[in-house]
Amino acid sequence: MTVQNKRIFASILFVLISFVCSAQTPPPPGPPPPPGFPIDGGVIIGACVALLYGSKKLLSSK
């Protein structure tokens, strides 16, 4: 096969793969999360603890 034929063959394969990927149906949606369940409840506290711990480690290593 020449280089030109390989490029054409690869282009055709990419186009066919994109058609197959777009032809699939999406999965059904999952159940909703339970009400009143905060996901980001301790993010700010965790970030503050991480900053304090990191600064302590940085200062104690010097």
NULODO-478510 format. One record per residue (C-alpha): x, y, z; residue in one letter; residue number from 1. Coordinates in steps of 0.5 Angstrom, whole numbers, plus 500, padded with zeros to 3 digits. Each point is the difference from the previous one (the first is absolute). Layout:
N
+------+-------+-----+---+-----+
: east : north :  up : r :   k :
+------+-------+-----+---+-----+
:    X :     Y :   Z : A : NUM :
...
+------+-------+-----+---+-----+
//
This chain:
62
+------+-------+-----+---+-----+
: east : north :  up : r :   k :
+------+-------+-----+---+-----+
:  500 :   500 : 500 : M :   1 :
:  502 :   507 : 499 : T :   2 :
:  500 :   506 : 505 : V :   3 :
:  495 :   503 : 496 : Q :   4 :
:  495 :   493 : 500 : N :   5 :
:  502 :   500 : 508 : K :   6 :
:  498 :   507 : 501 : R :   7 :
:  493 :   499 : 497 : I :   8 :
:  499 :   493 : 503 : F :   9 :
:  501 :   504 : 507 : A :  10 :
:  496 :   505 : 498 : S :  11 :
:  494 :   496 : 498 : I :  12 :
:  501 :   496 : 507 : L :  13 :
:  500 :   506 : 504 : F :  14 :
:  493 :   502 : 497 : V :  15 :
:  497 :   494 : 501 : L :  16 :
:  502 :   499 : 507 : I :  17 :
:  497 :   507 : 501 : S :  18 :
:  494 :   498 : 497 : F :  19 :
:  500 :   494 : 505 : V :  20 :
:  501 :   504 : 506 : C :  21 :
:  494 :   505 : 498 : S :  22 :
:  495 :   494 : 499 : A :  23 :
:  501 :   498 : 507 : Q :  24 :
:  494 :   502 : 505 : T :  25 :
:  502 :   503 : 506 : P :  26 :
:  499 :   496 : 507 : P :  27 :
:  494 :   501 : 504 : P :  28 :
:  500 :   505 : 505 : P :  29 :
:  502 :   498 : 507 : G :  30 :
:  496 :   501 : 506 : P :  31 :
:  500 :   507 : 503 : P :  32 :
:  504 :   501 : 506 : P :  33 :
:  497 :   500 : 507 : P :  34 :
:  497 :   506 : 502 : P :  35 :
:  503 :   505 : 505 : G :  36 :
:  507 :   496 : 499 : F :  37 :
:  505 :   506 : 499 : P :  38 :
:  506 :   498 : 496 : I :  39 :
:  505 :   506 : 501 : D :  40 :
:  498 :   500 : 508 : G :  41 :
:  508 :   500 : 502 : G :  42 :
:  503 :   502 : 494 : V :  43 :
:  502 :   507 : 503 : I :  44 :
:  502 :   497 : 507 : I :  45 :
:  504 :   494 : 496 : G :  46 :
:  504 :   506 : 496 : A :  47 :
:  502 :   504 : 506 : C :  48 :
:  502 :   494 : 504 : V :  49 :
:  504 :   498 : 494 : A :  50 :
:  503 :   507 : 499 : L :  51 :
:  502 :   500 : 508 : L :  52 :
:  503 :   493 : 499 : Y :  53 :
:  504 :   502 : 494 : G :  54 :
:  503 :   506 : 503 : S :  55 :
:  502 :   496 : 506 : K :  56 :
:  504 :   495 : 496 : K :  57 :
:  503 :   505 : 496 : L :  58 :
:  502 :   504 : 506 : L :  59 :
:  503 :   494 : 504 : S :  60 :
:  504 :   498 : 494 : S :  61 :
:  504 :   506 : 500 : K :  62 :
+------+-------+-----+---+-----+
//
